[in-house]
Every structure is written in structure tokens, then in C-alpha cells.
């Protein structure tokens, strides 16, 4: 009996080892079968395929389908607008910066208006006197009440002014006070006189007055 049991035990042990090996192989094969396709059951192998001509043609825009009336877009933004400011060669446009006007700077027009001076009012008064060589005229006028006034000009001549307020005469003499005497005038001759005031600018001439010089004295 013992001799017959030994071969049976040997076969039993071999059968058990075979069953265990099959179980192990089945367990190892389960992950591989799970990665296969649901329909075909085979393993799915993913790979990067080389793009074909068909793919390139799909990404290429057919120019024939574009609207010919559409203009080609300008790259880089809008086209520059013509400007009267011409930069010198080599000048960087970014170097120009906007400078805010100085609020304390005087306006040239306002400065000119502030410098204007009124003309002397009324006509100047004239008194004549004879001299050995001719005649003299003493001219007096009303002073201008303006702190900008530095002095006066007395205009005179044998011809009247072209227009009222215009100092178009042959002669002129300066005075610091509102009176002056003009010598060496021709005797028995009509003269025309007008006065202006001046500071940084000169005023128009006053109303014109005329007078005739007396004969020459002995």
C-alpha cells in the first residue's frame, strides 16, 4: 500500500502545482486584457502619428474663399498720420515730452494791453512869441495820470496830421513835464501841434491844434 500511495501523492503534488501556476498566470493576464478595446478585446497601443498631407490641407485657408472686397489688415496698428512736425534724422520721437504751460507766465497780448497809455486829453494850448531870428511857441497840455508814463512827445509841423490821433508831423521834441517851448519857428507861418505820452509804448497823439507864428522881432 505504501508503495502504491507514493506515485499517487507525486501526481497529486504535480496537479496542485499546475493549478497554482494557471491561477498565477490568470492574475497576471487580467491587467493586459483590461487595456484592450471594448469590441476587439486586443490591447490598445497609442502612438504619435506623423501628420499627413491631408492634415496640412485641413489647416490651410483657401484664398479663393476670402472676400476680395476686404482689405488686408495692417500689422502693427494704424498707419501713421501725416504731421507737420518733421523730426530731424536721428531724433527719437520718444524724447519729446509734453510740457505743461506755466500758469505764472504773462500773456503777450495781456502784457501789450497793460502797457498801452492813453493820449493826453483835449487840445494843447499854444502861446506865440517873436524872437530875433523868427518865432517861438510855448506848448502846454494836461498831464496823463498813469504811472506807466515816463514822458511826452510834442509833434509840430507846417502840415496837419493825416488822421486824428496819428503823429505824422515834421518835427518832434521830448519833454519830461506837460509843457515845452519850441524855438526857431518860421515867422508868419501856420503850424500844427499835437502831444503824445510814452512809457514802454507810445500813446496816440492828442487832438491837433494850429497857430500862426508872429513876425520876427527886432
Protein Blocks (a to p, Z undefined) as FASTA:
>chain_A
ZZmmmmmmmmmmmmmmmmmmmmmmmmmmmmmmmmmcfklopacddddddddfklmmmmpc
cfklpcfkbccddehiaaddddfbdcdehiafklpccddddfkbccfklmmmmmpccdde
hjddddddddfklcaddddddddddfkbgbdcddddfbdcfbghiacdfbdcddfbfcdc
dehiaehiacddddddddfbccddddddddddddddZZ
